[in-house]
């Protein structure tokens, strides 16, 4: 293999693998940069458009995902993957008769109304192309889907030496304010279904709390930073999630290890991380290249906002109190992120529910995209 050392070459490789993954999208899409004046950087953005999708047709889900009408009160420790109905772990509100089951023959129609804009935020040191397993299914129901590389990650600006964080509030504002400036420049006024995975869930929730008027529904997929409680006796997956446990950023670690050793270790780790029936090396190549891009603004913000292990200095458990919009939590059935914390928050909110995604770990959007998509699509019919 030819050794690639220059940042220009690494960037070209990262763009190449991003574009290879995006060619799997069967709908019209565009990739572009949105300049963020406050931080003098840009956000790498993806837009998927499907003008023929009108929000007035029956929603045909997978009949295998129809779990019946009622939520099942459940201790998450008793989760049984052989009993799909146990995936509903939010106590049903007995004062309503709302059917929250996956609709395999939904009869509701909403005439002359288009679906809300769906905005997708990736997890730690990931990028927008990680949503490609989900986009084709989602685009059958949403006519406007956006995904971004959060500022400091992916192919967005990472090397921002003038950006300093004196505390966790400024670190949070780095993501919140850049997302808000991006929203304004994209002309998204309201009716946003905001989805975030892992760190993206934390960012999505923090943004939604500050700007709730723009949010129609908040979807948090295995979000980091929910509890006050520090995680005791962390697993190896939890330890590897935080490079700042060892005060080393991903870029620094891969630079020290070199192209051959670093690449081999990275690929071995991700063979465990992504529990797919097939080994899709293009995703791993993509992640490897974007992690090799020089710049640490995203990691510095992360280090300031969190302490080991995945513990937020400003936890969502406190910030989501009295949040007025609907919130959906999702966790993998064998997720290293503890769903009990999400369940605790969900039970305090009037418009909230939580799902366990079967046959999925922390990378639940990747491990079981069909189930994840059904939950997201289902929110369309809960807006009215």
DOKE-490810 format. One record per residue (C-alpha): z, x negated, y negated; residue in three letters; residue number from 1. Coordinates in steps of 0.1 Angstrom, whole numbers, plus 5000, padded with zeros to 4 digits. Layout:
<r c3="Z" c1="X" c2="Y" res="ALA" n="NUM"/>
...
***
This chain:
<r c3="5000" c1="5000" c2="5000" res="UNK" n="1"/>
<r c3="4992" c1="4988" c2="4965" res="UNK" n="2"/>
<r c3="5023" c1="4981" c2="4945" res="UNK" n="3"/>
<r c3="5024" c1="5003" c2="4914" res="UNK" n="4"/>
<r c3="5047" c1="4989" c2="4887" res="UNK" n="5"/>
<r c3="5034" c1="4999" c2="4853" res="UNK" n="6"/>
<r c3="5048" c1="5031" c2="4838" res="UNK" n="7"/>
<r c3="5012" c1="5042" c2="4829" res="UNK" n="8"/>
<r c3="5003" c1="5040" c2="4865" res="UNK" n="9"/>
<r c3="5034" c1="5058" c2="4877" res="UNK" n="10"/>
<r c3="5027" c1="5086" c2="4852" res="UNK" n="11"/>
<r c3="4991" c1="5089" c2="4864" res="UNK" n="12"/>
<r c3="5004" c1="5092" c2="4900" res="UNK" n="13"/>
<r c3="5029" c1="5118" c2="4890" res="UNK" n="14"/>
<r c3="5003" c1="5139" c2="4872" res="UNK" n="15"/>
<r c3="4980" c1="5135" c2="4902" res="UNK" n="16"/>
<r c3="5006" c1="5148" c2="4927" res="UNK" n="17"/>
<r c3="5016" c1="5176" c2="4903" res="UNK" n="18"/>
<r c3="4980" c1="5187" c2="4900" res="UNK" n="19"/>
<r c3="4974" c1="5185" c2="4938" res="UNK" n="20"/>
<r c3="5003" c1="5209" c2="4943" res="UNK" n="21"/>
<r c3="4991" c1="5232" c2="4915" res="UNK" n="22"/>
<r c3="4957" c1="5236" c2="4932" res="UNK" n="23"/>
<r c3="4975" c1="5257" c2="4958" res="UNK" n="24"/>
<r c3="4979" c1="5284" c2="4931" res="UNK" n="25"/>
<r c3="4953" c1="5311" c2="4937" res="UNK" n="26"/>
<r c3="4955" c1="5326" c2="4902" res="UNK" n="27"/>
<r c3="4944" c1="5313" c2="4868" res="UNK" n="28"/>
<r c3="4967" c1="5287" c2="4854" res="UNK" n="29"/>
<r c3="4970" c1="5262" c2="4826" res="UNK" n="30"/>
<r c3="4991" c1="5231" c2="4821" res="UNK" n="31"/>
<r c3="4999" c1="5219" c2="4786" res="UNK" n="32"/>
<r c3="5026" c1="5203" c2="4764" res="UNK" n="33"/>
<r c3="5047" c1="5220" c2="4739" res="UNK" n="34"/>
<r c3="5061" c1="5198" c2="4711" res="UNK" n="35"/>
<r c3="5099" c1="5202" c2="4705" res="UNK" n="36"/>
<r c3="5105" c1="5191" c2="4669" res="UNK" n="37"/>
<r c3="5143" c1="5189" c2="4671" res="UNK" n="38"/>
<r c3="5143" c1="5162" c2="4698" res="UNK" n="39"/>
<r c3="5109" c1="5147" c2="4689" res="UNK" n="40"/>
<r c3="5096" c1="5152" c2="4725" res="UNK" n="41"/>
<r c3="5075" c1="5176" c2="4745" res="UNK" n="42"/>
<r c3="5080" c1="5200" c2="4773" res="UNK" n="43"/>
<r c3="5054" c1="5200" c2="4801" res="UNK" n="44"/>
<r c3="5045" c1="5237" c2="4807" res="UNK" n="45"/>
<r c3="5027" c1="5258" c2="4832" res="UNK" n="46"/>
<r c3="5014" c1="5293" c2="4827" res="UNK" n="47"/>
<r c3="5000" c1="5315" c2="4854" res="UNK" n="48"/>
<r c3="4981" c1="5346" c2="4842" res="UNK" n="49"/>
<r c3="4969" c1="5375" c2="4862" res="UNK" n="50"/>
<r c3="4956" c1="5402" c2="4837" res="UNK" n="51"/>
<r c3="4947" c1="5425" c2="4865" res="UNK" n="52"/>
<r c3="4984" c1="5429" c2="4875" res="UNK" n="53"/>
<r c3="4997" c1="5461" c2="4860" res="UNK" n="54"/>
<r c3="5032" c1="5472" c2="4866" res="UNK" n="55"/>
<r c3="5023" c1="5507" c2="4878" res="UNK" n="56"/>
<r c3="5017" c1="5504" c2="4915" res="UNK" n="57"/>
<r c3="5037" c1="5508" c2="4947" res="UNK" n="58"/>
<r c3="5057" c1="5477" c2="4957" res="UNK" n="59"/>
<r c3="5050" c1="5469" c2="4993" res="UNK" n="60"/>
<r c3="5076" c1="5445" c2="5006" res="UNK" n="61"/>
<r c3="5080" c1="5431" c2="5041" res="UNK" n="62"/>
<r c3="5095" c1="5458" c2="5063" res="UNK" n="63"/>
<r c3="5115" c1="5431" c2="5081" res="UNK" n="64"/>
<r c3="5134" c1="5426" c2="5048" res="UNK" n="65"/>
<r c3="5145" c1="5462" c2="5045" res="UNK" n="66"/>
<r c3="5183" c1="5461" c2="5048" res="UNK" n="67"/>
<r c3="5190" c1="5498" c2="5042" res="UNK" n="68"/>
<r c3="5207" c1="5514" c2="5012" res="UNK" n="69"/>
<r c3="5242" c1="5501" c2="5011" res="UNK" n="70"/>
<r c3="5258" c1="5468" c2="5003" res="UNK" n="71"/>
<r c3="5281" c1="5456" c2="5030" res="UNK" n="72"/>
<r c3="5315" c1="5443" c2="5019" res="UNK" n="73"/>
<r c3="5315" c1="5408" c2="5034" res="UNK" n="74"/>
<r c3="5336" c1="5377" c2="5035" res="UNK" n="75"/>
<r c3="5309" c1="5350" c2="5031" res="UNK" n="76"/>
<r c3="5326" c1="5330" c2="5059" res="UNK" n="77"/>
<r c3="5316" c1="5358" c2="5083" res="UNK" n="78"/>
<r c3="5279" c1="5356" c2="5075" res="UNK" n="79"/>
<r c3="5258" c1="5364" c2="5105" res="UNK" n="80"/>
<r c3="5222" c1="5353" c2="5103" res="UNK" n="81"/>
<r c3="5213" c1="5376" c2="5132" res="UNK" n="82"/>
<r c3="5224" c1="5406" c2="5112" res="UNK" n="83"/>
<r c3="5201" c1="5408" c2="5081" res="UNK" n="84"/>
<r c3="5222" c1="5436" c2="5065" res="UNK" n="85"/>
<r c3="5250" c1="5411" c2="5061" res="UNK" n="86"/>
<r c3="5230" c1="5393" c2="5035" res="UNK" n="87"/>
<r c3="5242" c1="5419" c2="5009" res="UNK" n="88"/>
<r c3="5276" c1="5405" c2="5001" res="UNK" n="89"/>
<r c3="5282" c1="5423" c2="4968" res="UNK" n="90"/>
<r c3="5304" c1="5453" c2="4971" res="UNK" n="91"/>
<r c3="5284" c1="5485" c2="4963" res="UNK" n="92"/>
<r c3="5293" c1="5504" c2="4932" res="UNK" n="93"/>
<r c3="5303" c1="5537" c2="4946" res="UNK" n="94"/>
<r c3="5299" c1="5555" c2="4913" res="UNK" n="95"/>
<r c3="5261" c1="5552" c2="4915" res="UNK" n="96"/>
<r c3="5234" c1="5560" c2="4941" res="UNK" n="97"/>
<r c3="5211" c1="5532" c2="4932" res="UNK" n="98"/>
<r c3="5191" c1="5519" c2="4962" res="UNK" n="99"/>
<r c3="5191" c1="5481" c2="4960" res="UNK" n="100"/>
<r c3="5174" c1="5476" c2="4994" res="UNK" n="101"/>
<r c3="5141" c1="5457" c2="4995" res="UNK" n="102"/>
<r c3="5115" c1="5485" c2="4989" res="UNK" n="103"/>
<r c3="5089" c1="5485" c2="5017" res="UNK" n="104"/>
<r c3="5074" c1="5517" c2="5004" res="UNK" n="105"/>
<r c3="5085" c1="5521" c2="4968" res="UNK" n="106"/>
<r c3="5073" c1="5553" c2="4953" res="UNK" n="107"/>
<r c3="5083" c1="5547" c2="4917" res="UNK" n="108"/>
<r c3="5055" c1="5542" c2="4891" res="UNK" n="109"/>
<r c3="5058" c1="5529" c2="4856" res="UNK" n="110"/>
<r c3="5026" c1="5540" c2="4838" res="UNK" n="111"/>
<r c3="5008" c1="5518" c2="4814" res="UNK" n="112"/>
<r c3="5035" c1="5491" c2="4814" res="UNK" n="113"/>
<r c3="5031" c1="5455" c2="4823" res="UNK" n="114"/>
<r c3="5057" c1="5434" c2="4840" res="UNK" n="115"/>
<r c3="5081" c1="5413" c2="4820" res="UNK" n="116"/>
<r c3="5074" c1="5376" c2="4816" res="UNK" n="117"/>
<r c3="5089" c1="5355" c2="4844" res="UNK" n="118"/>
<r c3="5102" c1="5321" c2="4834" res="UNK" n="119"/>
<r c3="5112" c1="5295" c2="4861" res="UNK" n="120"/>
<r c3="5135" c1="5265" c2="4856" res="UNK" n="121"/>
<r c3="5137" c1="5238" c2="4883" res="UNK" n="122"/>
<r c3="5167" c1="5219" c2="4896" res="UNK" n="123"/>
<r c3="5181" c1="5184" c2="4890" res="UNK" n="124"/>
<r c3="5154" c1="5157" c2="4888" res="UNK" n="125"/>
<r c3="5128" c1="5181" c2="4900" res="UNK" n="126"/>
<r c3="5098" c1="5196" c2="4882" res="UNK" n="127"/>
<r c3="5077" c1="5227" c2="4877" res="UNK" n="128"/>
<r c3="5054" c1="5220" c2="4907" res="UNK" n="129"/>
<r c3="5084" c1="5227" c2="4930" res="UNK" n="130"/>
<r c3="5077" c1="5265" c2="4924" res="UNK" n="131"/>
<r c3="5043" c1="5264" c2="4940" res="UNK" n="132"/>
<r c3="5056" c1="5279" c2="4973" res="UNK" n="133"/>
<r c3="5067" c1="5309" c2="4953" res="UNK" n="134"/>
<r c3="5040" c1="5314" c2="4926" res="UNK" n="135"/>
<r c3="5012" c1="5331" c2="4946" res="UNK" n="136"/>
<r c3="5035" c1="5358" c2="4959" res="UNK" n="137"/>
<r c3="5052" c1="5364" c2="4926" res="UNK" n="138"/>
<r c3="5018" c1="5364" c2="4907" res="UNK" n="139"/>
<r c3="5008" c1="5395" c2="4927" res="UNK" n="140"/>
<r c3="5034" c1="5414" c2="4907" res="UNK" n="141"/>
<r c3="5039" c1="5395" c2="4875" res="UNK" n="142"/>
<r c3="5010" c1="5391" c2="4851" res="UNK" n="143"/>
<r c3="5027" c1="5363" c2="4831" res="UNK" n="144"/>
<r c3="5046" c1="5335" c2="4848" res="UNK" n="145"/>
<r c3="5058" c1="5304" c2="4830" res="UNK" n="146"/>
<r c3="5074" c1="5273" c2="4845" res="UNK" n="147"/>
<r c3="5085" c1="5242" c2="4826" res="UNK" n="148"/>
<r c3="5098" c1="5207" c2="4832" res="UNK" n="149"/>
<r c3="5131" c1="5209" c2="4814" res="UNK" n="150"/>
<r c3="5134" c1="5184" c2="4786" res="UNK" n="151"/>
<r c3="5144" c1="5150" c2="4801" res="UNK" n="152"/>
<r c3="5130" c1="5157" c2="4835" res="UNK" n="153"/>
<r c3="5097" c1="5158" c2="4853" res="UNK" n="154"/>
<r c3="5066" c1="5151" c2="4831" res="UNK" n="155"/>
<r c3="5084" c1="5163" c2="4800" res="UNK" n="156"/>
<r c3="5097" c1="5136" c2="4775" res="UNK" n="157"/>
<r c3="5124" c1="5116" c2="4792" res="UNK" n="158"/>
<r c3="5127" c1="5084" c2="4771" res="UNK" n="159"/>
<r c3="5144" c1="5098" c2="4740" res="UNK" n="160"/>
<r c3="5165" c1="5069" c2="4727" res="UNK" n="161"/>
<r c3="5174" c1="5086" c2="4695" res="UNK" n="162"/>
<r c3="5190" c1="5115" c2="4713" res="UNK" n="163"/>
<r c3="5227" c1="5110" c2="4716" res="UNK" n="164"/>
<r c3="5254" c1="5132" c2="4732" res="UNK" n="165"/>
<r c3="5289" c1="5129" c2="4719" res="UNK" n="166"/>
<r c3="5303" c1="5157" c2="4742" res="UNK" n="167"/>
<r c3="5293" c1="5184" c2="4767" res="UNK" n="168"/>
<r c3="5285" c1="5208" c2="4739" res="UNK" n="169"/>
<r c3="5257" c1="5186" c2="4726" res="UNK" n="170"/>
<r c3="5245" c1="5180" c2="4761" res="UNK" n="171"/>
<r c3="5242" c1="5217" c2="4768" res="UNK" n="172"/>
<r c3="5225" c1="5222" c2="4734" res="UNK" n="173"/>
<r c3="5199" c1="5196" c2="4744" res="UNK" n="174"/>
<r c3="5186" c1="5220" c2="4771" res="UNK" n="175"/>
<r c3="5194" c1="5253" c2="4754" res="UNK" n="176"/>
<r c3="5179" c1="5245" c2="4720" res="UNK" n="177"/>
<r c3="5148" c1="5229" c2="4735" res="UNK" n="178"/>
<r c3="5142" c1="5260" c2="4756" res="UNK" n="179"/>
<r c3="5147" c1="5282" c2="4726" res="UNK" n="180"/>
<r c3="5122" c1="5263" c2="4705" res="UNK" n="181"/>
<r c3="5098" c1="5264" c2="4735" res="UNK" n="182"/>
<r c3="5102" c1="5302" c2="4737" res="UNK" n="183"/>
<r c3="5095" c1="5306" c2="4700" res="UNK" n="184"/>
<r c3="5064" c1="5285" c2="4702" res="UNK" n="185"/>
<r c3="5052" c1="5304" c2="4733" res="UNK" n="186"/>
<r c3="5056" c1="5337" c2="4715" res="UNK" n="187"/>
<r c3="5080" c1="5352" c2="4741" res="UNK" n="188"/>
<r c3="5100" c1="5378" c2="4722" res="UNK" n="189"/>
<r c3="5119" c1="5398" c2="4748" res="UNK" n="190"/>
<r c3="5118" c1="5411" c2="4783" res="UNK" n="191"/>
<r c3="5122" c1="5377" c2="4800" res="UNK" n="192"/>
<r c3="5133" c1="5375" c2="4836" res="UNK" n="193"/>
<r c3="5148" c1="5340" c2="4836" res="UNK" n="194"/>
<r c3="5151" c1="5322" c2="4869" res="UNK" n="195"/>
<r c3="5169" c1="5290" c2="4874" res="UNK" n="196"/>
<r c3="5176" c1="5269" c2="4906" res="UNK" n="197"/>
<r c3="5205" c1="5246" c2="4909" res="UNK" n="198"/>
<r c3="5208" c1="5227" c2="4875" res="UNK" n="199"/>
<r c3="5181" c1="5251" c2="4863" res="UNK" n="200"/>
<r c3="5205" c1="5279" c2="4870" res="UNK" n="201"/>
<r c3="5231" c1="5263" c2="4849" res="UNK" n="202"/>
<r c3="5206" c1="5258" c2="4820" res="UNK" n="203"/>
<r c3="5193" c1="5294" c2="4824" res="UNK" n="204"/>
<r c3="5228" c1="5309" c2="4823" res="UNK" n="205"/>
<r c3="5238" c1="5288" c2="4793" res="UNK" n="206"/>
<r c3="5207" c1="5298" c2="4775" res="UNK" n="207"/>
<r c3="5211" c1="5335" c2="4784" res="UNK" n="208"/>
<r c3="5247" c1="5336" c2="4771" res="UNK" n="209"/>
<r c3="5236" c1="5322" c2="4737" res="UNK" n="210"/>
<r c3="5204" c1="5343" c2="4735" res="UNK" n="211"/>
<r c3="5210" c1="5374" c2="4755" res="UNK" n="212"/>
<r c3="5187" c1="5396" c2="4734" res="UNK" n="213"/>
<r c3="5157" c1="5378" c2="4749" res="UNK" n="214"/>
<r c3="5168" c1="5383" c2="4785" res="UNK" n="215"/>
<r c3="5159" c1="5413" c2="4807" res="UNK" n="216"/>
<r c3="5174" c1="5399" c2="4839" res="UNK" n="217"/>
<r c3="5191" c1="5365" c2="4848" res="UNK" n="218"/>
<r c3="5185" c1="5352" c2="4883" res="UNK" n="219"/>
<r c3="5206" c1="5322" c2="4895" res="UNK" n="220"/>
<r c3="5195" c1="5305" c2="4927" res="UNK" n="221"/>
<r c3="5223" c1="5283" c2="4940" res="UNK" n="222"/>
<r c3="5234" c1="5274" c2="4905" res="UNK" n="223"/>
<r c3="5254" c1="5243" c2="4898" res="UNK" n="224"/>
<r c3="5284" c1="5244" c2="4875" res="UNK" n="225"/>
<r c3="5299" c1="5278" c2="4883" res="UNK" n="226"/>
<r c3="5336" c1="5271" c2="4892" res="UNK" n="227"/>
<r c3="5365" c1="5255" c2="4875" res="UNK" n="228"/>
<r c3="5378" c1="5240" c2="4907" res="UNK" n="229"/>
<r c3="5367" c1="5206" c2="4916" res="UNK" n="230"/>
<r c3="5352" c1="5203" c2="4951" res="UNK" n="231"/>
<r c3="5375" c1="5185" c2="4975" res="UNK" n="232"/>
<r c3="5363" c1="5164" c2="5004" res="UNK" n="233"/>
<r c3="5326" c1="5167" c2="4993" res="UNK" n="234"/>
<r c3="5299" c1="5165" c2="5019" res="UNK" n="235"/>
<r c3="5272" c1="5138" c2="5019" res="UNK" n="236"/>
<r c3="5248" c1="5163" c2="5004" res="UNK" n="237"/>
<r c3="5271" c1="5169" c2="4975" res="UNK" n="238"/>
<r c3="5277" c1="5132" c2="4970" res="UNK" n="239"/>
<r c3="5240" c1="5124" c2="4969" res="UNK" n="240"/>
<r c3="5234" c1="5153" c2="4945" res="UNK" n="241"/>
<r c3="5252" c1="5133" c2="4917" res="UNK" n="242"/>
<r c3="5239" c1="5098" c2="4911" res="UNK" n="243"/>
<r c3="5264" c1="5094" c2="4883" res="UNK" n="244"/>
<r c3="5291" c1="5093" c2="4910" res="UNK" n="245"/>
<r c3="5281" c1="5057" c2="4912" res="UNK" n="246"/>
<r c3="5271" c1="5055" c2="4875" res="UNK" n="247"/>
<r c3="5234" c1="5049" c2="4885" res="UNK" n="248"/>
<r c3="5205" c1="5070" c2="4873" res="UNK" n="249"/>
<r c3="5176" c1="5078" c2="4897" res="UNK" n="250"/>
<r c3="5151" c1="5057" c2="4878" res="UNK" n="251"/>
<r c3="5175" c1="5028" c2="4878" res="UNK" n="252"/>
<r c3="5183" c1="5031" c2="4915" res="UNK" n="253"/>
<r c3="5146" c1="5032" c2="4925" res="UNK" n="254"/>
<r c3="5138" c1="5003" c2="4902" res="UNK" n="255"/>
<r c3="5164" c1="4981" c2="4917" res="UNK" n="256"/>
<r c3="5155" c1="4990" c2="4953" res="UNK" n="257"/>
<r c3="5118" c1="4984" c2="4946" res="UNK" n="258"/>
<r c3="5087" c1="5003" c2="4957" res="UNK" n="259"/>
<r c3="5089" c1="4998" c2="4994" res="UNK" n="260"/>
<r c3="5126" c1="5001" c2="5001" res="UNK" n="261"/>
<r c3="5132" c1="5028" c2="4975" res="UNK" n="262"/>
<r c3="5103" c1="5049" c2="4987" res="UNK" n="263"/>
<r c3="5113" c1="5047" c2="5024" res="UNK" n="264"/>
<r c3="5149" c1="5057" c2="5016" res="UNK" n="265"/>
<r c3="5137" c1="5085" c2="4993" res="UNK" n="266"/>
<r c3="5113" c1="5099" c2="5020" res="UNK" n="267"/>
<r c3="5140" c1="5098" c2="5047" res="UNK" n="268"/>
<r c3="5165" c1="5116" c2="5025" res="UNK" n="269"/>
<r c3="5140" c1="5143" c2="5016" res="UNK" n="270"/>
<r c3="5130" c1="5149" c2="5052" res="UNK" n="271"/>
<r c3="5166" c1="5163" c2="5055" res="UNK" n="272"/>
<r c3="5167" c1="5179" c2="5021" res="UNK" n="273"/>
<r c3="5136" c1="5201" c2="5027" res="UNK" n="274"/>
<r c3="5142" c1="5221" c2="5059" res="UNK" n="275"/>
<r c3="5106" c1="5232" c2="5065" res="UNK" n="276"/>
<r c3="5088" c1="5236" c2="5098" res="UNK" n="277"/>
<r c3="5062" c1="5212" c2="5085" res="UNK" n="278"/>
<r c3="5066" c1="5180" c2="5066" res="UNK" n="279"/>
<r c3="5048" c1="5185" c2="5033" res="UNK" n="280"/>
<r c3="5046" c1="5149" c2="5020" res="UNK" n="281"/>
<r c3="5029" c1="5159" c2="4987" res="UNK" n="282"/>
<r c3="5061" c1="5174" c2="4975" res="UNK" n="283"/>
<r c3="5080" c1="5143" c2="4983" res="UNK" n="284"/>
<r c3="5054" c1="5121" c2="4967" res="UNK" n="285"/>
<r c3="5055" c1="5142" c2="4936" res="UNK" n="286"/>
<r c3="5093" c1="5140" c2="4933" res="UNK" n="287"/>
<r c3="5092" c1="5103" c2="4940" res="UNK" n="288"/>
<r c3="5068" c1="5096" c2="4912" res="UNK" n="289"/>
<r c3="5085" c1="5118" c2="4885" res="UNK" n="290"/>
<r c3="5118" c1="5101" c2="4894" res="UNK" n="291"/>
<r c3="5103" c1="5067" c2="4888" res="UNK" n="292"/>
<r c3="5093" c1="5076" c2="4853" res="UNK" n="293"/>
<r c3="5113" c1="5056" c2="4828" res="UNK" n="294"/>
<r c3="5137" c1="5075" c2="4806" res="UNK" n="295"/>
<r c3="5173" c1="5088" c2="4810" res="UNK" n="296"/>
<r c3="5178" c1="5116" c2="4785" res="UNK" n="297"/>
<r c3="5181" c1="5143" c2="4811" res="UNK" n="298"/>
<r c3="5204" c1="5122" c2="4833" res="UNK" n="299"/>
<r c3="5225" c1="5113" c2="4802" res="UNK" n="300"/>
<r c3="5229" c1="5150" c2="4793" res="UNK" n="301"/>
<r c3="5238" c1="5157" c2="4829" res="UNK" n="302"/>
<r c3="5264" c1="5130" c2="4829" res="UNK" n="303"/>
<r c3="5279" c1="5143" c2="4797" res="UNK" n="304"/>
<r c3="5280" c1="5180" c2="4809" res="UNK" n="305"/>
<r c3="5293" c1="5174" c2="4844" res="UNK" n="306"/>
<r c3="5318" c1="5153" c2="4863" res="UNK" n="307"/>
<r c3="5317" c1="5146" c2="4901" res="UNK" n="308"/>
<r c3="5310" c1="5166" c2="4922" res="UNK" n="309"/>
<r c3="5287" c1="5192" c2="4905" res="UNK" n="310"/>
<r c3="5316" c1="5203" c2="4883" res="UNK" n="311"/>
<r c3="5307" c1="5215" c2="4848" res="UNK" n="312"/>
<r c3="5330" c1="5208" c2="4819" res="UNK" n="313"/>
<r c3="5320" c1="5242" c2="4806" res="UNK" n="314"/>
<r c3="5319" c1="5263" c2="4838" res="UNK" n="315"/>
<r c3="5297" c1="5294" c2="4841" res="UNK" n="316"/>
<r c3="5327" c1="5312" c2="4856" res="UNK" n="317"/>
<r c3="5341" c1="5314" c2="4820" res="UNK" n="318"/>
<r c3="5308" c1="5316" c2="4801" res="UNK" n="319"/>
<r c3="5294" c1="5346" c2="4820" res="UNK" n="320"/>
<r c3="5324" c1="5368" c2="4813" res="UNK" n="321"/>
<r c3="5312" c1="5401" c2="4798" res="UNK" n="322"/>
<r c3="5275" c1="5390" c2="4800" res="UNK" n="323"/>
<r c3="5257" c1="5423" c2="4792" res="UNK" n="324"/>
<r c3="5225" c1="5419" c2="4812" res="UNK" n="325"/>
<r c3="5218" c1="5421" c2="4849" res="UNK" n="326"/>
<r c3="5225" c1="5390" c2="4869" res="UNK" n="327"/>
<r c3="5214" c1="5382" c2="4905" res="UNK" n="328"/>
<r c3="5229" c1="5353" c2="4924" res="UNK" n="329"/>
<r c3="5212" c1="5338" c2="4955" res="UNK" n="330"/>
<r c3="5226" c1="5312" c2="4979" res="UNK" n="331"/>
<r c3="5212" c1="5297" c2="5011" res="UNK" n="332"/>
<r c3="5228" c1="5308" c2="5044" res="UNK" n="333"/>
<r c3="5237" c1="5272" c2="5050" res="UNK" n="334"/>
<r c3="5239" c1="5261" c2="5013" res="UNK" n="335"/>
<r c3="5262" c1="5232" c2="5004" res="UNK" n="336"/>
<r c3="5269" c1="5251" c2="4972" res="UNK" n="337"/>
<r c3="5298" c1="5274" c2="4978" res="UNK" n="338"/>
<r c3="5287" c1="5311" c2="4974" res="UNK" n="339"/>
<r c3="5323" c1="5322" c2="4970" res="UNK" n="340"/>
<r c3="5323" c1="5311" c2="4934" res="UNK" n="341"/>
<r c3="5292" c1="5330" c2="4926" res="UNK" n="342"/>
<r c3="5306" c1="5360" c2="4944" res="UNK" n="343"/>
<r c3="5338" c1="5358" c2="4923" res="UNK" n="344"/>
<r c3="5317" c1="5359" c2="4891" res="UNK" n="345"/>
<r c3="5293" c1="5386" c2="4903" res="UNK" n="346"/>
<r c3="5323" c1="5409" c2="4911" res="UNK" n="347"/>
<r c3="5334" c1="5406" c2="4875" res="UNK" n="348"/>
<r c3="5301" c1="5418" c2="4861" res="UNK" n="349"/>
<r c3="5289" c1="5454" c2="4858" res="UNK" n="350"/>
<r c3="5253" c1="5446" c2="4866" res="UNK" n="351"/>
<r c3="5253" c1="5419" c2="4892" res="UNK" n="352"/>
<r c3="5247" c1="5413" c2="4929" res="UNK" n="353"/>
<r c3="5245" c1="5384" c2="4952" res="UNK" n="354"/>
<r c3="5223" c1="5376" c2="4982" res="UNK" n="355"/>
<r c3="5225" c1="5351" c2="5010" res="UNK" n="356"/>
<r c3="5190" c1="5338" c2="5018" res="UNK" n="357"/>
<r c3="5187" c1="5335" c2="5056" res="UNK" n="358"/>
<r c3="5175" c1="5302" c2="5072" res="UNK" n="359"/>
<r c3="5178" c1="5284" c2="5039" res="UNK" n="360"/>
<r c3="5199" c1="5256" c2="5025" res="UNK" n="361"/>
<r c3="5203" c1="5246" c2="4988" res="UNK" n="362"/>
<r c3="5165" c1="5244" c2="4984" res="UNK" n="363"/>
<r c3="5163" c1="5281" c2="4992" res="UNK" n="364"/>
<r c3="5132" c1="5287" c2="4971" res="UNK" n="365"/>
<r c3="5115" c1="5262" c2="4993" res="UNK" n="366"/>
<r c3="5131" c1="5270" c2="5026" res="UNK" n="367"/>
<r c3="5125" c1="5307" c2="5025" res="UNK" n="368"/>
<r c3="5101" c1="5316" c2="4997" res="UNK" n="369"/>
<r c3="5093" c1="5350" c2="5011" res="UNK" n="370"/>
<r c3="5128" c1="5362" c2="5009" res="UNK" n="371"/>
<r c3="5134" c1="5347" c2="4975" res="UNK" n="372"/>
<r c3="5102" c1="5362" c2="4961" res="UNK" n="373"/>
<r c3="5112" c1="5397" c2="4974" res="UNK" n="374"/>
<r c3="5145" c1="5395" c2="4955" res="UNK" n="375"/>
<r c3="5127" c1="5385" c2="4923" res="UNK" n="376"/>
<r c3="5100" c1="5411" c2="4926" res="UNK" n="377"/>
<r c3="5127" c1="5437" c2="4933" res="UNK" n="378"/>
<r c3="5141" c1="5432" c2="4898" res="UNK" n="379"/>
<r c3="5109" c1="5447" c2="4883" res="UNK" n="380"/>
<r c3="5121" c1="5481" c2="4895" res="UNK" n="381"/>
<r c3="5156" c1="5477" c2="4883" res="UNK" n="382"/>
<r c3="5146" c1="5473" c2="4847" res="UNK" n="383"/>
<r c3="5140" c1="5510" c2="4841" res="UNK" n="384"/>
***
